[in-house]
Amino acid sequence: MSRSSTTAQAVEATKSAGQEVKATSSTILHHPYTRVALPFINGGLAGMMATAVIQPVDMIKVRLQLAGEGLSTGPRSSAFTITKDIVASGRALDLYTGLSAGLLRQAVYTTARLGFFDTFMGMAKSRAEAAGKAPGFSERAFSGLSAGGLAAMLGNPADLALIRMQSDGLKPKDMRANYRSVLDALVRISKAEGITALWAGCVPTVARAMALNFGQLAFFSEAKSQLKTKTTWSPQVQTLTASAIAGFFASFFSLPFDFIKTRLQKQTRAPDGTLPYKGVLHCAQKVVREEGWLRFYRGFTTYYVRIAPHA
């Protein structure tokens, strides 16, 4: 057999193998189970990437919400002063405190949130097409609220661990838990306070998620739809603009709930067994009475920067 013939056969075999691999990959990607799972997987990976980038912003946001707790007067902390204090103390890496909890939270919460939203929107589109129309704002809003609420309940333990890890540095050294990782935090909190303690602050967490998703997913879909029909901008510009709009509304609607969630999840029992806040309403009333209404929106810019990448 000639060398040219052997080479041709080798090339043909390589091409055939490549086509088989491509066909197999295509078959896997189009498998019914894979098609159902992809929205969840893509959502989780996207959320985890965003968390890795904005974790320092989240850390600053939590410290802002806890600064001056119970005080109506005195110096007001800002994102700049909190960052400066952390860096000046030689603990710049503290800005990434709780990263493992943040990643776990996104793996659970964002995966479920975007997956549920895609599933609910698919059902809404099917019903709308059967009726000869396109899904409207109400369908997007309902899908966003439902997806956010369900995902928040699943992700609450990781969310609580994140707040505990980020607020631990505010305690005196001899009172710090010094959690090594999110798993360490979850195990120790469960042993010390009971398994149900992992769902502390679940009500404002769900309310925050529903408000967040209402602004984030519903307004993103609506803004992108309006920009697509009323502008000649490129798809990239339309997407970025829609994200900025969605991020603003998501921040506006959800920040008060996020504030209360942080306060409730951070609190631990005093030696006499009492807690600073008895529940959502008590926390809100106490903050209004001692710190004022605007306290709920302090750090809005920081929160917006933290939310926008997820939009």
Kinemage of the C-alpha trace (Angstrom):
@kinemage 1
@onewidth
@group {chain A} dominant
@subgroup {mainchain}
@vectorlist {calphas} color= white
{ca met a 1} P 0.000 0.000 0.000
{ca ser a 2} L 1.399 3.435 -0.927
{ca arg a 3} L 2.227 6.096 1.605
{ca ser a 4} L -0.356 8.498 0.087
{ca ser a 5} L -3.088 5.861 0.399
{ca thr a 6} L -2.194 5.231 4.062
{ca thr a 7} L -2.235 8.968 4.785
{ca ala a 8} L -5.618 9.343 3.126
{ca gln a 9} L -7.042 6.499 5.208
{ca ala a 10} L -5.650 8.058 8.382
{ca val a 11} L -7.195 11.419 7.519
{ca glu a 12} L -10.526 9.754 6.753
{ca ala a 13} L -10.414 7.813 10.033
{ca thr a 14} L -9.648 10.997 11.963
{ca lys a 15} L -12.493 12.845 10.235
{ca ser a 16} L -14.870 9.970 10.932
{ca ala a 17} L -13.871 9.885 14.617
{ca gly a 18} L -14.368 13.645 14.873
{ca gln a 19} L -17.823 13.382 13.342
{ca glu a 20} L -18.735 10.603 15.781
{ca val a 21} L -17.605 12.715 18.753
{ca lys a 22} L -19.567 15.699 17.421
{ca ala a 23} L -22.640 13.553 16.876
{ca thr a 24} L -22.340 12.090 20.382
{ca ser a 25} L -21.949 15.586 21.909
{ca ser a 26} L -24.947 16.814 19.942
{ca thr a 27} L -26.988 13.828 21.091
{ca ile a 28} L -26.056 14.444 24.744
{ca leu a 29} L -26.839 18.177 24.547
{ca his a 30} L -30.201 17.500 22.932
{ca his a 31} L -31.152 14.713 25.308
{ca pro a 32} L -34.433 15.584 27.110
{ca tyr a 33} L -32.811 15.343 30.557
{ca thr a 34} L -29.854 17.470 29.478
{ca arg a 35} L -32.123 20.136 28.013
{ca val a 36} L -33.971 20.332 31.340
{ca ala a 37} L -30.755 20.467 33.370
{ca leu a 38} L -28.847 23.018 31.261
{ca pro a 39} L -30.729 26.130 32.515
{ca phe a 40} L -29.933 25.085 36.095
{ca ile a 41} L -26.260 24.346 35.359
{ca asn a 42} L -25.700 27.516 33.314
{ca gly a 43} L -27.424 29.637 35.946
{ca gly a 44} L -25.334 28.212 38.752
{ca leu a 45} L -22.016 28.625 36.945
{ca ala a 46} L -22.864 32.203 35.935
{ca gly a 47} L -23.838 33.075 39.511
{ca met a 48} L -20.668 31.562 40.962
{ca met a 49} L -18.481 33.495 38.504
{ca ala a 50} L -20.250 36.735 39.411
{ca thr a 51} L -19.836 35.976 43.140
{ca ala a 52} L -16.092 35.423 42.763
{ca val a 53} L -15.834 38.917 41.248
{ca ile a 54} L -18.116 40.887 43.567
{ca gln a 55} L -17.474 39.107 46.892
{ca pro a 56} L -15.553 42.115 48.328
{ca val a 57} L -18.526 44.346 47.479
{ca asp a 58} L -20.857 41.943 49.279
{ca met a 59} L -18.569 41.966 52.322
{ca ile a 60} L -18.653 45.780 52.428
{ca lys a 61} L -22.431 45.769 51.964
{ca val a 62} L -22.917 43.525 55.002
{ca arg a 63} L -20.556 45.616 57.152
{ca leu a 64} L -22.485 48.757 56.137
{ca gln a 65} L -25.770 47.181 57.189
{ca leu a 66} L -24.369 46.191 60.580
{ca ala a 67} L -22.448 49.424 61.277
{ca gly a 68} L -24.039 51.667 63.909
{ca glu a 69} L -26.604 49.042 64.882
{ca gly a 70} L -29.037 50.549 67.362
{ca leu a 71} L -27.568 54.062 67.079
{ca ser a 72} L -29.394 57.072 65.663
{ca thr a 73} L -26.415 59.420 65.920
{ca gly a 74} L -22.652 59.238 65.590
{ca pro a 75} L -20.244 58.922 62.670
{ca arg a 76} L -21.702 57.265 59.581
{ca ser a 77} L -19.647 54.546 57.967
{ca ser a 78} L -19.288 54.482 54.193
{ca ala a 79} L -18.091 51.904 51.720
{ca phe a 80} L -14.809 53.812 51.455
{ca thr a 81} L -14.137 53.986 55.207
{ca ile a 82} L -14.978 50.309 55.729
{ca thr a 83} L -12.682 49.260 52.871
{ca lys a 84} L -9.927 51.547 54.134
{ca asp a 85} L -10.155 50.155 57.675
{ca ile a 86} L -9.955 46.550 56.461
{ca val a 87} L -7.012 47.203 54.137
{ca ala a 88} L -5.205 49.449 56.664
{ca ser a 89} L -5.358 46.695 59.272
{ca gly a 90} L -3.322 44.497 56.948
{ca arg a 91} L -6.225 42.109 56.295
{ca ala a 92} L -7.072 42.853 52.677
{ca leu a 93} L -7.989 39.205 52.135
{ca asp a 94} L -10.751 39.675 54.699
{ca leu a 95} L -12.697 41.241 51.849
{ca tyr a 96} L -13.097 37.682 50.575
{ca thr a 97} L -14.304 36.313 53.916
{ca gly a 98} L -17.177 33.918 53.331
{ca leu a 99} L -16.307 33.229 49.695
{ca ser a 100} L -16.937 29.498 50.130
{ca ala a 101} L -20.399 30.277 51.529
{ca gly a 102} L -21.063 32.725 48.707
{ca leu a 103} L -20.131 30.134 46.104
{ca leu a 104} L -22.288 27.475 47.760
{ca arg a 105} L -25.174 29.918 47.957
{ca gln a 106} L -24.910 30.660 44.252
{ca ala a 107} L -24.521 26.984 43.393
{ca val a 108} L -27.825 26.337 45.159
{ca tyr a 109} L -29.783 29.580 44.905
{ca thr a 110} L -28.884 30.885 41.456
{ca thr a 111} L -28.975 27.436 39.914
{ca ala a 112} L -32.500 26.890 41.195
{ca arg a 113} L -33.630 30.482 40.585
{ca leu a 114} L -32.708 30.706 36.921
{ca gly a 115} L -33.673 27.112 36.321
{ca phe a 116} L -37.125 27.588 37.832
{ca phe a 117} L -37.550 30.889 35.994
{ca asp a 118} L -36.689 29.291 32.657
{ca thr a 119} L -39.059 26.413 33.385
{ca phe a 120} L -41.925 28.684 34.455
{ca met a 121} L -41.391 30.971 31.453
{ca gly a 122} L -41.412 27.955 29.154
{ca met a 123} L -44.785 26.946 30.575
{ca ala a 124} L -46.052 30.527 30.226
{ca lys a 125} L -44.898 30.691 26.589
{ca ser a 126} L -46.652 27.434 25.807
{ca arg a 127} L -49.908 28.705 27.292
{ca ala a 128} L -49.543 32.063 25.524
{ca glu a 129} L -48.809 30.463 22.153
{ca ala a 130} L -51.841 28.218 22.553
{ca ala a 131} L -53.892 31.371 23.035
{ca gly a 132} L -52.240 33.031 20.027
{ca lys a 133} L -50.287 35.695 21.928
{ca ala a 134} L -46.870 36.357 23.446
{ca pro a 135} L -46.058 36.233 27.190
{ca gly a 136} L -46.549 39.613 28.830
{ca phe a 137} L -45.085 41.438 31.812
{ca ser a 138} L -47.410 39.689 34.268
{ca glu a 139} L -46.175 36.255 33.174
{ca arg a 140} L -42.546 37.375 33.545
{ca ala a 141} L -43.252 38.885 36.962
{ca phe a 142} L -45.042 35.771 38.228
{ca ser a 143} L -42.237 33.538 36.978
{ca gly a 144} L -39.613 35.746 38.635
{ca leu a 145} L -41.421 35.893 41.976
{ca ser a 146} L -42.089 32.166 42.098
{ca ala a 147} L -38.561 31.221 41.054
{ca gly a 148} L -36.987 33.576 43.575
{ca gly a 149} L -39.108 32.412 46.511
{ca leu a 150} L -38.531 28.710 45.920
{ca ala a 151} L -34.796 29.114 45.362
{ca ala a 152} L -34.392 31.299 48.466
{ca met a 153} L -35.787 28.614 50.745
{ca leu a 154} L -33.287 26.125 49.354
{ca gly a 155} L -30.354 28.524 49.678
{ca asn a 156} L -31.103 29.985 53.122
{ca pro a 157} L -28.581 27.830 55.076
{ca ala a 158} L -25.709 28.928 52.839
{ca asp a 159} L -26.960 32.527 53.016
{ca leu a 160} L -26.991 32.416 56.823
{ca ala a 161} L -23.486 30.914 56.913
{ca leu a 162} L -22.295 33.736 54.638
{ca ile a 163} L -23.649 36.442 56.956
{ca arg a 164} L -22.196 34.742 60.051
{ca met a 165} L -18.756 34.458 58.444
{ca gln a 166} L -18.766 38.062 57.202
{ca ser a 167} L -19.942 39.529 60.524
{ca asp a 168} L -17.626 37.414 62.678
{ca gly a 169} L -14.793 39.945 62.384
{ca leu a 170} L -16.936 42.606 64.079
{ca lys a 171} L -16.937 40.680 67.357
{ca pro a 172} L -14.243 40.883 70.041
{ca lys a 173} L -11.455 38.394 69.326
{ca asp a 174} L -12.360 36.124 72.223
{ca met a 175} L -15.954 35.852 70.998
{ca arg a 176} L -15.260 35.103 67.335
{ca ala a 177} L -16.221 31.730 65.893
{ca asn a 178} L -13.419 31.826 63.296
{ca tyr a 179} L -15.224 29.562 60.846
{ca arg a 180} L -12.789 27.746 58.549
{ca ser a 181} L -15.262 27.198 55.702
{ca val a 182} L -18.947 27.152 54.881
{ca leu a 183} L -19.199 23.481 55.859
{ca asp a 184} L -17.549 24.200 59.189
{ca ala a 185} L -20.015 27.042 59.768
{ca leu a 186} L -23.056 24.935 58.864
{ca val a 187} L -21.985 22.045 61.093
{ca arg a 188} L -21.112 24.215 64.100
{ca ile a 189} L -24.259 26.343 63.858
{ca ser a 190} L -26.401 23.201 63.608
{ca lys a 191} L -24.748 21.658 66.674
{ca ala a 192} L -24.884 24.816 68.784
{ca glu a 193} L -28.300 26.176 67.796
{ca gly a 194} L -30.151 23.303 66.159
{ca ile a 195} L -30.743 22.428 62.528
{ca thr a 196} L -33.703 24.829 62.271
{ca ala a 197} L -31.338 27.732 63.032
{ca leu a 198} L -30.039 27.363 59.467
{ca trp a 199} L -33.369 28.759 58.297
{ca ala a 200} L -33.261 31.816 60.565
{ca gly a 201} L -34.315 34.883 58.601
{ca cys a 202} L -36.000 32.716 55.981
{ca val a 203} L -39.055 34.981 55.701
{ca pro a 204} L -37.135 38.165 54.751
{ca thr a 205} L -34.795 36.011 52.638
{ca val a 206} L -37.748 34.763 50.594
{ca ala a 207} L -39.289 38.248 50.470
{ca arg a 208} L -35.935 39.689 49.357
{ca ala a 209} L -35.545 37.023 46.693
{ca met a 210} L -39.043 37.593 45.350
{ca ala a 211} L -38.531 41.357 45.252
{ca leu a 212} L -35.066 40.885 43.750
{ca asn a 213} L -36.326 38.567 41.047
{ca phe a 214} L -39.312 40.759 40.309
{ca gly a 215} L -36.935 43.609 39.567
{ca gln a 216} L -34.096 41.554 38.123
{ca leu a 217} L -35.702 38.994 35.848
{ca ala a 218} L -39.008 40.644 35.036
{ca phe a 219} L -37.551 44.096 34.316
{ca phe a 220} L -34.590 42.604 32.432
{ca ser a 221} L -36.900 40.669 30.132
{ca glu a 222} L -39.228 43.645 29.709
{ca ala a 223} L -36.420 46.172 29.176
{ca lys a 224} L -34.673 43.956 26.648
{ca ser a 225} L -37.933 43.378 24.812
{ca gln a 226} L -38.651 47.126 24.660
{ca leu a 227} L -35.082 47.996 23.627
{ca lys a 228} L -35.168 45.382 20.880
{ca thr a 229} L -38.300 46.851 19.307
{ca lys a 230} L -37.624 50.568 19.915
{ca thr a 231} L -33.862 50.941 19.366
{ca thr a 232} L -31.293 49.983 16.755
{ca trp a 233} L -28.586 49.280 19.327
{ca ser a 234} L -26.435 46.196 19.080
{ca pro a 235} L -27.525 43.111 21.062
{ca gln a 236} L -24.594 43.614 23.461
{ca val a 237} L -25.579 47.221 24.244
{ca gln a 238} L -29.213 46.223 24.650
{ca thr a 239} L -28.250 43.474 27.099
{ca leu a 240} L -25.988 45.740 29.180
{ca thr a 241} L -28.606 48.495 29.286
{ca ala a 242} L -31.344 46.062 30.242
{ca ser a 243} L -29.077 44.688 32.999
{ca ala a 244} L -28.441 48.183 34.372
{ca ile a 245} L -32.181 48.940 34.426
{ca ala a 246} L -33.025 45.592 36.007
{ca gly a 247} L -30.263 46.001 38.592
{ca phe a 248} L -31.656 49.366 39.710
{ca phe a 249} L -35.214 48.113 40.206
{ca ala a 250} L -34.000 44.904 41.825
{ca ser a 251} L -31.940 46.936 44.306
{ca phe a 252} L -34.766 49.375 45.048
{ca phe a 253} L -37.361 46.684 45.747
{ca ser a 254} L -35.159 44.237 47.657
{ca leu a 255} L -32.728 46.304 49.771
{ca pro a 256} L -35.041 46.786 52.814
{ca phe a 257} L -35.651 43.020 52.957
{ca asp a 258} L -31.926 42.355 52.516
{ca phe a 259} L -31.179 44.709 55.401
{ca ile a 260} L -33.595 42.937 57.749
{ca lys a 261} L -32.334 39.536 56.592
{ca thr a 262} L -28.755 40.501 57.452
{ca arg a 263} L -29.719 41.725 60.921
{ca leu a 264} L -31.735 38.578 61.692
{ca gln a 265} L -29.153 36.124 60.390
{ca lys a 266} L -26.278 37.834 62.172
{ca gln a 267} L -27.866 37.781 65.630
{ca thr a 268} L -26.986 35.117 68.190
{ca arg a 269} L -28.497 34.426 71.586
{ca ala a 270} L -27.230 36.269 74.656
{ca pro a 271} L -26.203 34.298 77.759
{ca asp a 272} L -29.764 34.673 79.064
{ca gly a 273} L -31.153 33.151 75.852
{ca thr a 274} L -32.678 36.334 74.430
{ca leu a 275} L -32.248 37.685 70.894
{ca pro a 276} L -31.967 41.351 69.833
{ca tyr a 277} L -34.800 40.884 67.322
{ca lys a 278} L -37.883 38.697 67.794
{ca gly a 279} L -38.807 38.601 64.134
{ca val a 280} L -39.183 40.544 60.893
{ca leu a 281} L -41.683 43.132 62.153
{ca his a 282} L -39.879 43.650 65.448
{ca cys a 283} L -36.594 44.176 63.592
{ca ala a 284} L -38.174 46.682 61.190
{ca gln a 285} L -39.881 48.597 64.028
{ca lys a 286} L -36.716 48.687 66.138
{ca val a 287} L -34.599 49.961 63.229
{ca val a 288} L -37.127 52.681 62.391
{ca arg a 289} L -37.379 53.748 66.030
{ca glu a 290} L -33.642 53.729 66.790
{ca glu a 291} L -31.998 54.449 63.443
{ca gly a 292} L -34.636 56.005 61.169
{ca trp a 293} L -36.426 54.989 57.955
{ca leu a 294} L -33.555 55.866 55.648
{ca arg a 295} L -31.339 53.313 57.404
{ca phe a 296} L -32.898 50.630 55.211
{ca tyr a 297} L -31.431 52.276 52.104
{ca arg a 298} L -28.005 53.235 53.401
{ca gly a 299} L -25.375 51.780 51.077
{ca phe a 300} L -27.750 51.662 48.097
{ca thr a 301} L -24.924 52.325 45.636
{ca thr a 302} L -22.819 49.508 47.078
{ca tyr a 303} L -25.815 47.181 46.950
{ca tyr a 304} L -26.505 48.159 43.340
{ca val a 305} L -22.914 47.394 42.362
{ca arg a 306} L -23.293 44.043 44.099
{ca ile a 307} L -26.616 43.205 42.382
{ca ala a 308} L -26.065 44.520 38.827
{ca pro a 309} L -23.565 41.815 37.700
{ca his a 310} L -26.124 39.118 38.546
{ca ala a 311} L -28.741 40.841 36.397
